[in-house]
Amino acid sequence: MNRRNMECPEFSDETLVAFADGELADSDASVLRDALENDPALKKRLEVFVATRDRLRADFGSVVNEPVPDRLTELVMSQGMTRGNERHRRGRHDIPRLSVSRFAGSMAAAVACLVAGLGGFLIGSQTVRDTGSGLVSLTASAEPELQRLLATGADGAVASWSAGNHGGEITLEGTYRTRAGLCRSFSVSERTGTASRAEGIACLDANAWRTRMVAARDAADGTMTPATGAGQAVDAFLDAAEAGDPLDAATVRELIEKDWK
Amino acid sequence: MGVDIRLQIVTMLPRLRRFARSLAGHPDRADDLVQATCERALRGMDGWQPGSRLDSWLYRIMQNLWIDDMRKRRTQGIEEPVEQAFDLAGDDGERQVQSRLAAAEAIAALGRLPEDQRTVISLVCIEELSYREVASILDIPIGTVMSRLARGRRALGDMLGLAEPEVQPRT
């Protein structure tokens, strides 16, 4: 920063913008913070940099909640893929998906996609942020009942969950053999609150069901759009895990009877 | 290319679309830019260093494609009616309409900035990248990032009525 002397520091716009963005070195930020307390004009100069950032962040924030066009998702997932993988996707779309109409959303859901415990299998070190959809608390609350259902429920089975004042339903959607072993897709809803809904995948790992991925849409405004974002995120996961067609009911029943061994 | 990378790119699509929207303005043109970016990335994954940030690499590809596209079109960026940028035809309430109008105003103002300032502002203010990350993506010094941010945001503040008129910029 430019300073004539310590009593009367003069700050460039570059210094102010770096301060507004939290990029100024601590020592310089401390000097500027002191100066701001006694200099209204300096404070006004700073405000424009804070206000422009806040305004743009707010105005463009909604873009990530818009449905991502199918052509983009399909391009990424299919370009250069083998015919076998394309056949797998068609196979899954041929079966009715219980969750699609209920878990309306967009591939913006992918932004709210919490990828849990992958251990480097799919996501590596990539961190995907939970955007405040209540996803973490929702799935954690439903976890005990989800575990029971994953171990003993047939595809299509529905169970209620409750935790404190919250409660809702879990539905098992499908069972697949994948590169990660046996995996089951599920959906979780909450009857009350901010219409939190999620759809996810759990895979068998050392005889225990681990939730590998959960996707939700941010439904804080209560609106529902006729897209299938969470479902697309699940499909994307299944594609990445090279899932085959969903197992038939008899095979799933046999696996349950043998305790998934 | 590994399917794991594809899934990472899919999860980044919403953010790529947002960056593209800030560059191109019109949603369709922005999505075309996202598509071109994905195609380029999928064809050239060997250009990505494993362990480095995939999103930064994609932003860089998009920025380069955008510059190429502008040169071909001989334009300075946003040329379509900005009212279309945020689907203003929606009828889902006064608050959302107002919010979209404000967004359209912001994207119009952003579109009037020089391209170099617009890109830096978008990556820092909208995509929330650090100065160091932006400097790396654009291959420019951090000092240049700061000067573009300062000039661009002061101009943006003037256009959006966020600046105090009596305050003079200092460099």
Interface residues (C-beta under 8 A of the other chain):
Chain A: E10 F11 S12 D13 E14 L16 V17 A18 D21 E23 A41 K44 R45 E47 V48 F49 A51 T52 R53 R55 L56 R57 D59 F60 S62 V63 V64 N65 E66 V68 P69 R71 L72 T73 L75 V76 M77 Q79 G80 M81 M107 A108 A110 V111 C113 V115 F121 L122 I123 G124 S125 Q126 V128 T223 A233 A236 F237 D239 A240 A241 E242
Chain B: M1 V3 D4 R6 L7 Q8 I9 V10 T11 L13 P14 R15 R17 R18 R21 S22 D31 V34 Q35 C38 E39 L42 G51 L54 F86 D92 S99 A102 A103 A106 I107 L110 I121 S122 V124 C125 I126 E128 S130 Y131 G143 M146 S147 L149 A150 R151 R153 R154 L156 G157 L160 L162 A163 E164 V167 P169 R170 T171
